[in-house]
Amino acid sequence: MNQSSKFYFRPCLIILIVLICLVSHTLGAQMQPGQIKALNKAWNDLGLAGNSHSGISIYDLQKRKPIFNYRADNFFTPASNIKILTMYAALQLLDEQLDAGYYTIHDDSLLIWGGGDPGTFYPDMESPCPLAELIASSDKKIIFSDQHFRTTRYGEGWAWDDYPYAYQCERNAFPIYGNRLWINRHIDTIRITPGYLTPLVKINVDTIADKGKSEWGDGYFYTYNPRDTTDEVALPITFFKNDVKYSWAEATGKEIIMSSAPLSDDILSVKGSQRDTMIRIMMQESDNFIAEQLLLSCSFRKLHYMTDQDIIDTLLSGPLADLPDEIDWVDGSGLSVYNQLTPRSVIAVLLHLLELKDMAYMKTMFPAAGMSGTMKYGFKLKNGKPYVFAKSGSLRNTYCLSGFILTKSGNILLFSWMNNQVAVPTADLKASMDNFFSLLYDQF
């Protein structure tokens, strides 16, 4: 080595040593060596690497830094974790009271465009509905327009064979009754809502209860065991050309005329459901119908027409433009297998949520592990209280969980844990996750 090389090498070595010291100091400020060792051991002991495609990101809110990542930049099918993004969209774009519809009066006609409010007679079919009341009290000719509905009744990537199940309801601009057919029974007295569909429901009595609908939605069946004195079942309605007007005509007592009139400039809004009530049901019960309709409501509010993809693109290029990865966000509910998220991108959305609402609000919206919603079973409490508040996401061979951990020290950890291609029973996976959460609770 010549003299000039030595002269160049020494400053570089000094700089390298300084950088190493700085990095070591930063890591030490994040976590103590014992914490790092315990966390790595606990994760490795889970043995998930050989059984599934798993990734996790844990973020310390107090330090404003991630404290643990494993495949945090990998893409996963998130299932209902997508509802976290829908929750953000609703809080960002919608008023505290949703718009049930928009109307204008032209001569002898009351012209109405649906606002997509999922709470119209749902989940309580007896709840007040200002839009229905406006229609019922009007002496005008009632005209519905869905010209602004520019998407499909089902989302891209939804399973075609889920058509009989109430977790995959159709989407539209004028939702009513949760877009479901309801069968309420007491002994042998049966009430069907909406009533005009009663002739299409085939009712049987047997020792094995059953329910369903035809592939094309032109017939429904309900079989009940008379030993069960009461029952309530729901089936998704297939909305043909006239079903929207028949449903609303029955609910309001008025004839409904369908049209494709473009949106007027002089429209007024009719307020409907409470936004936070709908968000709470969506998050606690993982209600796919509410999620889809909230996203379409966001679209109408922002773009003046309803389409899931355009409002998603608007959000990703606007308030969510800082996500660390180019995610694939396809629908509002997570039913689509085309959705792709990374754990670290979910952390970024959780941070955006905390910019809009505080942790007290999140605790009322996200299911409490071991206590409420989809997190009620499979997780333990600490001193009789929940400490994990998170949204689950389940599809076949998929279980994802993202949310917040309130630690023993009073700290708040944000986490996103995604498992695809799961080869063990979900109950076993939940038990492993619960043990890992307990470590985080005690150590941080």
SULLINZI-V107156 format. One record per residue. N is the residue number from 1. RES is the residue in one letter. PHI is phi in whole degrees, 0 to 359 (NA if undefined). PSI is psi in radians with two decimals (999 if undefined). OMEGA is omega in whole degrees, 0 to 359 (NA if undefined). Layout:
N | RES | PHI | PSI | OMEGA
N | RES | PHI | PSI | OMEGA
//
This chain:
1 | M | NA | 2.22 | 180
2 | N | 280 | 3.03 | 186
3 | Q | 297 | -0.70 | 182
4 | S | 294 | -0.62 | 179
5 | S | 294 | -0.74 | 178
6 | K | 299 | -0.72 | 181
7 | F | 297 | -0.66 | 180
8 | Y | 285 | -0.63 | 187
9 | F | 291 | -0.73 | 187
10 | R | 297 | -0.83 | 176
11 | P | 299 | -0.67 | 179
12 | C | 297 | -0.71 | 180
13 | L | 295 | -0.73 | 179
14 | I | 299 | -0.79 | 180
15 | I | 299 | -0.73 | 181
16 | L | 297 | -0.76 | 179
17 | I | 298 | -0.73 | 179
18 | V | 298 | -0.74 | 180
19 | L | 297 | -0.74 | 179
20 | I | 299 | -0.73 | 179
21 | C | 297 | -0.73 | 180
22 | L | 295 | -0.78 | 179
23 | V | 298 | -0.75 | 180
24 | S | 297 | -0.70 | 178
25 | H | 297 | -0.72 | 180
26 | T | 296 | -0.79 | 179
27 | L | 296 | -0.67 | 179
28 | G | 295 | -0.57 | 178
29 | A | 290 | -0.48 | 180
30 | Q | 282 | -0.87 | 187
31 | M | 216 | 2.55 | 174
32 | Q | 281 | 2.68 | 181
33 | P | 307 | -0.68 | 179
34 | G | 296 | -0.64 | 178
35 | Q | 293 | -0.75 | 179
36 | I | 299 | -0.83 | 182
37 | K | 297 | -0.78 | 181
38 | A | 295 | -0.70 | 182
39 | L | 291 | -0.78 | 179
40 | N | 297 | -0.73 | 179
41 | K | 295 | -0.77 | 181
42 | A | 298 | -0.71 | 180
43 | W | 293 | -0.79 | 180
44 | N | 296 | -0.60 | 181
45 | D | 293 | -0.36 | 179
46 | L | 295 | -0.50 | 178
47 | G | 67 | 0.48 | 184
48 | L | 285 | -0.42 | 184
49 | A | 301 | -0.58 | 182
50 | G | 269 | -0.25 | 186
51 | N | 254 | -0.29 | 185
52 | S | 198 | 2.98 | 170
53 | H | 266 | 1.84 | 186
54 | S | 238 | 2.56 | 176
55 | G | 210 | 2.60 | 182
56 | I | 212 | 2.57 | 171
57 | S | 224 | 2.28 | 179
58 | I | 238 | 2.27 | 186
59 | Y | 237 | 2.24 | 178
60 | D | 272 | 1.97 | 184
61 | L | 292 | -0.59 | 180
62 | Q | 293 | -0.75 | 181
63 | K | 273 | -0.19 | 181
64 | R | 58 | 0.69 | 181
65 | K | 212 | 2.65 | 171
66 | P | 290 | 2.50 | 179
67 | I | 245 | -0.21 | 177
68 | F | 201 | 2.30 | 177
69 | N | 223 | 2.38 | 170
70 | Y | 219 | 1.97 | 184
71 | R | 53 | 0.67 | 182
72 | A | 290 | -0.31 | 178
73 | D | 260 | 0.08 | 177
74 | N | 279 | 2.67 | 180
75 | F | 265 | 2.47 | 182
76 | F | 224 | 2.67 | 168
77 | T | 283 | 2.02 | 190
78 | P | 271 | -0.20 | 186
79 | A | 53 | -2.31 | 188
80 | S | 286 | 0.00 | 170
81 | N | 297 | -0.33 | 175
82 | I | 300 | -0.46 | 181
83 | K | 297 | -0.38 | 175
84 | I | 296 | -0.69 | 177
85 | L | 291 | -0.68 | 178
86 | T | 295 | -0.68 | 176
87 | M | 301 | -0.79 | 178
88 | Y | 299 | -0.78 | 180
89 | A | 301 | -0.77 | 181
90 | A | 295 | -0.72 | 179
91 | L | 290 | -0.58 | 181
92 | Q | 285 | -0.62 | 193
93 | L | 245 | -0.36 | 187
94 | L | 254 | 2.60 | 175
95 | D | 288 | 2.93 | 179
96 | E | 298 | -0.47 | 173
97 | Q | 244 | 2.17 | 185
98 | L | 290 | 2.76 | 173
99 | D | 271 | 1.98 | 179
100 | A | 286 | -0.50 | 180
101 | G | 186 | 3.04 | 178
102 | Y | 227 | 2.47 | 186
103 | Y | 217 | 2.82 | 170
104 | T | 212 | 2.73 | 179
105 | I | 250 | 2.13 | 176
106 | H | 239 | 1.89 | 180
107 | D | 55 | -1.97 | 184
108 | D | 262 | 0.25 | 186
109 | S | 238 | 2.46 | 171
110 | L | 256 | 1.88 | 185
111 | L | 261 | 2.21 | 188
112 | I | 232 | 2.38 | 172
113 | W | 247 | 2.25 | 182
114 | G | 291 | 2.43 | 179
115 | G | 269 | -0.08 | 178
116 | G | 82 | 0.16 | 183
117 | D | 302 | 2.04 | 182
118 | P | 286 | -0.21 | 185
119 | G | 271 | 0.18 | 179
120 | T | 290 | 1.84 | 184
121 | F | 55 | 0.62 | 178
122 | Y | 206 | 2.34 | 3
123 | P | 279 | -0.17 | 179
124 | D | 262 | 1.96 | 183
125 | M | 287 | -0.15 | 179
126 | E | 258 | 0.02 | 184
127 | S | 290 | 2.62 | 178
128 | P | 298 | 2.57 | 179
129 | C | 223 | 1.78 | 182
130 | P | 304 | -0.62 | 180
131 | L | 293 | -0.76 | 177
132 | A | 296 | -0.66 | 179
133 | E | 293 | -0.69 | 177
134 | L | 300 | -0.76 | 181
135 | I | 294 | -0.79 | 183
136 | A | 296 | -0.56 | 184
137 | S | 269 | -0.11 | 184
138 | S | 279 | 2.52 | 173
139 | D | 260 | 0.21 | 181
140 | K | 267 | 2.90 | 171
141 | K | 287 | 2.23 | 186
142 | I | 266 | 2.11 | 181
143 | I | 237 | 2.16 | 175
144 | F | 260 | 2.38 | 173
145 | S | 236 | 2.29 | 174
146 | D | 243 | 0.51 | 180
147 | Q | 299 | -0.46 | 183
148 | H | 276 | -0.13 | 178
149 | F | 275 | 1.82 | 189
150 | R | 239 | 0.61 | 174
151 | T | 229 | -2.88 | 185
152 | T | 253 | 2.81 | 182
153 | R | 292 | -0.55 | 173
154 | Y | 248 | 2.68 | 180
155 | G | 275 | 2.82 | 177
156 | E | 294 | 2.36 | 177
157 | G | 82 | 0.17 | 175
158 | W | 281 | 2.65 | 181
159 | A | 284 | 2.18 | 184
160 | W | 295 | -0.55 | 185
161 | D | 274 | 0.17 | 174
162 | D | 267 | 0.16 | 182
163 | Y | 302 | -0.47 | 182
164 | P | 277 | -0.09 | 192
165 | Y | 256 | 2.47 | 185
166 | A | 289 | -0.20 | 177
167 | Y | 280 | -0.12 | 177
168 | Q | 234 | 1.32 | 179
169 | C | 273 | 2.74 | 176
170 | E | 289 | 2.76 | 177
171 | R | 254 | 2.54 | 172
172 | N | 198 | 3.11 | 183
173 | A | 277 | -0.37 | 182
174 | F | 238 | 1.09 | 181
175 | P | 295 | 2.60 | 179
176 | I | 205 | 2.44 | 182
177 | Y | 57 | 0.50 | 183
178 | G | 69 | 0.32 | 184
179 | N | 54 | 0.62 | 180
180 | R | 237 | 2.72 | 167
181 | L | 264 | 2.21 | 184
182 | W | 252 | 2.33 | 175
183 | I | 242 | 1.97 | 179
184 | N | 248 | 2.20 | 184
185 | R | 232 | 2.39 | 168
186 | H | 232 | 1.93 | 188
187 | I | 57 | -1.90 | 180
188 | D | 249 | 0.14 | 177
189 | T | 268 | 2.10 | 186
190 | I | 238 | 2.28 | 176
191 | R | 242 | 2.29 | 181
192 | I | 245 | 2.30 | 179
193 | T | 232 | 2.26 | 355
194 | P | 290 | 2.51 | 189
195 | G | 294 | -0.47 | 184
196 | Y | 294 | -0.27 | 178
197 | L | 273 | -0.05 | 182
198 | T | 308 | -0.77 | 180
199 | P | 299 | -0.33 | 181
200 | L | 271 | -0.09 | 184
201 | V | 261 | 2.08 | 177
202 | K | 267 | 2.11 | 185
203 | I | 251 | 2.31 | 179
204 | N | 227 | 2.82 | 176
205 | V | 241 | 2.30 | 181
206 | D | 201 | 2.98 | 178
207 | T | 282 | -0.29 | 179
208 | I | 247 | 2.04 | 180
209 | A | 287 | 2.59 | 181
210 | D | 201 | 2.81 | 177
211 | K | 200 | 2.79 | 179
212 | G | 170 | -3.03 | 180
213 | K | 214 | 2.82 | 177
214 | S | 287 | 2.81 | 181
215 | E | 301 | -0.61 | 183
216 | W | 264 | 0.04 | 176
217 | G | 73 | 0.34 | 179
218 | D | 259 | 0.22 | 177
219 | G | 195 | 2.55 | 180
220 | Y | 229 | 2.73 | 175
221 | F | 221 | 2.60 | 181
222 | Y | 217 | 2.08 | 178
223 | T | 243 | 2.23 | 183
224 | Y | 232 | 2.69 | 176
225 | N | 266 | 2.07 | 184
226 | P | 295 | -0.24 | 176
227 | R | 292 | -0.43 | 175
228 | D | 271 | 2.01 | 189
229 | T | 285 | -0.52 | 180
230 | T | 230 | 2.72 | 182
231 | D | 197 | 2.58 | 171
232 | E | 219 | 2.13 | 178
233 | V | 231 | 2.72 | 180
234 | A | 229 | 2.44 | 177
235 | L | 229 | 2.48 | 180
236 | P | 289 | 2.38 | 178
237 | I | 276 | 2.39 | 169
238 | T | 270 | 1.98 | 184
239 | F | 273 | 1.84 | 172
240 | F | 276 | -2.99 | 187
241 | K | 303 | -0.66 | 188
242 | N | 257 | -0.04 | 187
243 | D | 291 | -0.59 | 177
244 | V | 298 | -0.84 | 183
245 | K | 291 | -0.62 | 178
246 | Y | 294 | -0.74 | 180
247 | S | 297 | -0.81 | 182
248 | W | 286 | -0.57 | 177
249 | A | 296 | -0.73 | 178
250 | E | 295 | -0.70 | 183
251 | A | 287 | -0.48 | 186
252 | T | 248 | -0.24 | 183
253 | G | 74 | 0.30 | 182
254 | K | 236 | 2.57 | 174
255 | E | 288 | 2.36 | 180
256 | I | 248 | 2.29 | 176
257 | I | 251 | 2.21 | 180
258 | M | 270 | 2.50 | 179
259 | S | 213 | 3.10 | 175
260 | S | 237 | 0.67 | 181
261 | A | 294 | 2.36 | 178
262 | P | 291 | 2.75 | 182
263 | L | 298 | 2.30 | 180
264 | S | 276 | 2.81 | 179
265 | D | 279 | -0.33 | 187
266 | D | 255 | 0.51 | 184
267 | I | 288 | 2.63 | 173
268 | L | 242 | 2.65 | 182
269 | S | 263 | 2.61 | 171
270 | V | 247 | 2.09 | 183
271 | K | 286 | 2.63 | 183
272 | G | 230 | -2.08 | 188
273 | S | 285 | 2.83 | 173
274 | Q | 282 | 2.19 | 182
275 | R | 306 | -0.84 | 185
276 | D | 292 | -0.52 | 175
277 | T | 296 | -0.76 | 179
278 | M | 293 | -0.71 | 178
279 | I | 298 | -0.74 | 182
280 | R | 298 | -0.77 | 178
281 | I | 295 | -0.74 | 179
282 | M | 302 | -0.79 | 184
283 | M | 281 | -0.74 | 183
284 | Q | 289 | -0.80 | 185
285 | E | 259 | -0.03 | 183
286 | S | 56 | 0.86 | 183
287 | D | 283 | 1.91 | 183
288 | N | 291 | -0.67 | 180
289 | F | 300 | -0.86 | 180
290 | I | 299 | -0.73 | 180
291 | A | 301 | -0.82 | 181
292 | E | 295 | -0.75 | 182
293 | Q | 290 | -0.60 | 176
294 | L | 297 | -0.72 | 180
295 | L | 294 | -0.68 | 177
296 | L | 291 | -0.60 | 175
297 | S | 297 | -0.69 | 176
298 | C | 299 | -0.72 | 180
299 | S | 298 | -0.80 | 181
300 | F | 295 | -0.71 | 181
301 | R | 295 | -0.68 | 184
302 | K | 270 | -0.71 | 190
303 | L | 250 | -0.20 | 182
304 | H | 70 | 0.34 | 169
305 | Y | 204 | 2.89 | 186
306 | M | 252 | 1.98 | 171
307 | T | 204 | 2.28 | 184
308 | D | 294 | -0.77 | 187
309 | Q | 292 | -0.67 | 181
310 | D | 292 | -0.68 | 179
311 | I | 288 | -0.59 | 176
312 | I | 297 | -0.80 | 179
313 | D | 298 | -0.67 | 179
314 | T | 297 | -0.74 | 179
315 | L | 291 | -0.72 | 183
316 | L | 289 | -0.44 | 177
317 | S | 265 | -0.07 | 181
318 | G | 245 | -1.88 | 186
319 | P | 295 | -0.34 | 178
320 | L | 252 | 0.39 | 181
321 | A | 291 | -0.27 | 183
322 | D | 268 | 0.16 | 177
323 | L | 300 | 2.50 | 185
324 | P | 289 | -0.24 | 182
325 | D | 225 | 2.70 | 175
326 | E | 276 | 1.57 | 186
327 | I | 282 | 2.82 | 171
328 | D | 255 | 1.82 | 179
329 | W | 247 | 2.05 | 192
330 | V | 246 | -0.67 | 183
331 | D | 221 | -3.09 | 182
332 | G | 268 | -0.34 | 190
333 | S | 256 | -0.51 | 187
334 | G | 96 | 0.10 | 175
335 | L | 294 | -0.48 | 184
336 | S | 284 | 2.34 | 175
337 | V | 280 | -0.04 | 179
338 | Y | 275 | -0.24 | 177
339 | N | 296 | 2.42 | 177
340 | Q | 218 | 2.08 | 178
341 | L | 235 | 2.78 | 169
342 | T | 252 | 2.62 | 177
343 | P | 305 | -0.70 | 182
344 | R | 288 | -0.44 | 176
345 | S | 288 | -0.59 | 176
346 | V | 293 | -0.69 | 175
347 | I | 303 | -0.74 | 179
348 | A | 298 | -0.68 | 178
349 | V | 291 | -0.69 | 177
350 | L | 300 | -0.69 | 177
351 | L | 295 | -0.67 | 176
352 | H | 295 | -0.64 | 177
353 | L | 298 | -0.70 | 180
354 | L | 290 | -0.28 | 172
355 | E | 285 | -0.46 | 182
356 | L | 267 | -0.64 | 184
357 | K | 221 | 2.72 | 181
358 | D | 272 | 3.12 | 184
359 | M | 294 | -0.55 | 178
360 | A | 299 | -0.69 | 177
361 | Y | 294 | -0.77 | 181
362 | M | 300 | -0.63 | 181
363 | K | 293 | -0.43 | 178
364 | T | 275 | -0.33 | 184
365 | M | 262 | -0.81 | 182
366 | F | 281 | 2.43 | 176
367 | P | 303 | 2.48 | 179
368 | A | 267 | 2.12 | 183
369 | A | 300 | 2.25 | 180
370 | G | 82 | 0.07 | 185
371 | M | 223 | -0.72 | 191
372 | S | 217 | 2.78 | 172
373 | G | 57 | -2.55 | 182
374 | T | 287 | -0.06 | 180
375 | M | 254 | 0.19 | 187
376 | K | 294 | -0.60 | 185
377 | Y | 245 | 2.53 | 175
378 | G | 97 | -0.01 | 181
379 | F | 226 | 2.61 | 184
380 | K | 261 | 2.77 | 174
381 | L | 266 | 2.90 | 173
382 | K | 241 | 2.06 | 183
383 | N | 54 | 0.65 | 177
384 | G | 78 | 0.13 | 183
385 | K | 233 | 2.57 | 175
386 | P | 286 | 2.59 | 177
387 | Y | 230 | -0.14 | 175
388 | V | 248 | 2.21 | 178
389 | F | 236 | 1.95 | 191
390 | A | 207 | 2.75 | 175
391 | K | 260 | 2.22 | 177
392 | S | 268 | 2.84 | 176
393 | G | 213 | 2.09 | 185
394 | S | 232 | 2.28 | 164
395 | L | 223 | 3.12 | 179
396 | R | 298 | 2.21 | 181
397 | N | 63 | 0.41 | 180
398 | T | 224 | 2.28 | 171
399 | Y | 214 | 2.04 | 182
400 | C | 237 | 2.66 | 182
401 | L | 211 | 2.23 | 181
402 | S | 218 | 2.44 | 179
403 | G | 167 | -2.30 | 191
404 | F | 226 | 2.51 | 173
405 | I | 240 | 2.15 | 176
406 | L | 264 | 1.89 | 189
407 | T | 278 | 2.95 | 181
408 | K | 298 | -0.55 | 181
409 | S | 280 | -0.10 | 182
410 | G | 95 | 0.07 | 179
411 | N | 281 | 2.85 | 177
412 | I | 238 | 2.15 | 175
413 | L | 251 | 2.33 | 172
414 | L | 263 | 2.42 | 180
415 | F | 216 | 2.66 | 170
416 | S | 221 | 2.06 | 185
417 | W | 236 | 2.02 | 185
418 | M | 240 | 2.30 | 180
419 | N | 231 | 2.03 | 173
420 | N | 244 | 2.83 | 179
421 | Q | 55 | 0.71 | 183
422 | V | 290 | 2.24 | 184
423 | A | 252 | 0.07 | 179
424 | V | 243 | 2.79 | 177
425 | P | 302 | 2.50 | 182
426 | T | 302 | -0.64 | 179
427 | A | 299 | -0.70 | 178
428 | D | 292 | -0.70 | 178
429 | L | 296 | -0.75 | 178
430 | K | 299 | -0.70 | 180
431 | A | 297 | -0.71 | 177
432 | S | 295 | -0.76 | 179
433 | M | 297 | -0.70 | 181
434 | D | 298 | -0.70 | 178
435 | N | 295 | -0.67 | 179
436 | F | 293 | -0.72 | 177
437 | F | 299 | -0.68 | 180
438 | S | 298 | -0.68 | 176
439 | L | 298 | -0.80 | 179
440 | L | 299 | -0.70 | 179
441 | Y | 300 | -0.77 | 184
442 | D | 282 | -0.60 | 190
443 | Q | 271 | -0.39 | 188
444 | F | 237 | 999 | NA
//
